[in-house]
């Protein structure tokens, strides 16, 4: 029996023939990165390969790394092994990694969603023998409403806040949700103001050629009453901080797939919970896996045990594997210094 082309090791997903890792969480010589979220893109590798739209965000987050970028569909040969990136639809620049050698084809999906969000390159199923998949929301309770309906709710809430003299703060991850929200807001209601961490990410994406709707960075000099007339995009790390309390009175909305679970909105102290995820829902996961035509599927993070059991019951050959993926509260790790600076500025302004 031929040795598997990819192996699950204590450093990450390893290709011995090509001598490279995919999304390794410990320092390695050669890393192929699916996307720039902190649980998939770590500092410390000697060489990086990623999609071209991840370039500036990776530099912003990881510093002056040795980075090669490629377009979707472009093939790189590593010691005879073909590596090709395909759209994952998760965030801007996210990719599935297709690895092929002597007729054996594996696909590492990273994180993905199957609905077109209007800003990320839409997900494309990739035929393979072995498919490595997340299952963050691998339970039937997680079924997303159409995006058009979701943003009708968001914009109606914002409009209502304006009419009632309330500020509007909407919270989502600085890479992914923030840009998705931005591109789908009704800008006839007002201006979009951004927390520094989100605006830094927006600026990196703009340097990469991504066209985003206009935003206004909130600074020490930003007039509070003018900001409160618009909508504020903030990362999860801003919740409950002096920076956020500066804009009272406001209505605070939290965007997360976890809002599908009763009590999630209350635990995050939000006035509104919007069920919005950059991951596939239950139906998306099943359809994506089925579309690969794979012989075997490996589930890396999320509801791995129950989803593995379900897939095996309906005829797939599914296996549960252990990785360090899934810690997507990435804002808390990359913004510590910036958060201290923002908080100090707010304290000074309130003094």
MOBELRA-V265945 format. One line per field, one symbol per residue. psi: psi as a letter, one per 30 degrees, with the letter a starting at -180 (. if undefined). burial: b if it has 16 or more other C-alpha atoms within 10 Angstrom, else e. A space follows every 10 residues. Layout:
# MOBELRA-V265945
psi=???
burial=???
This chain:
# MOBELRA-V265945
psi=kkkkekljlf fakkjeefhl lkhkflklej kkkelgkfff jllflekkkl lfffeeeeee efailjkkll lkfkkkkjhf kkkkklkfge lkfkkkjkkk khfkkkkjfb kllfkjgfek kkkkkkklek kjklhehhkf fjjklkeeee feeeeeeeee eefggklkkk klkfjdeeee eefgljffea lkkkkeeeee eeeeeefggk jllkljkkae fkkeeeeffb kkkkleffkg leeeffgkkl kjkkjkffff kkfeeefghk ekkkjkkglk aeeeeeeeee ffglfkkkke kbieeeeeee eeeggljkkk lklglfighf efefgeeeee eeeeeeeeef .
burial=eeeebbeeee bbbbbeebeb bbbbbeebeb bbbbbbbbbb bbbebeebbb bbbbbbbbeb bbeeeebebb bbeeeeeeee bbbbbbbbbb bbbbbbbbbb eeeebbbbbb bbbbbebebb bbbbbbbbbb bbbbbbbbbe ebbbeeeeee beebbebbbe bbeeebbbbb bbbbbbbbbb bbbbbbeeeb bbbbbbbbbb bbbbbeeeee eeeeebbbee eeeeeebbbb bbbbbbbbbe ebbbeebeeb bbbbbbbbbb eeebbeebeb ebbbbbbbbb bbbbbeebbe ebbbebbbbb bbbbeebbee beeeebbbbb eebebbeeeb beebbeeebe ebbebbeeee e
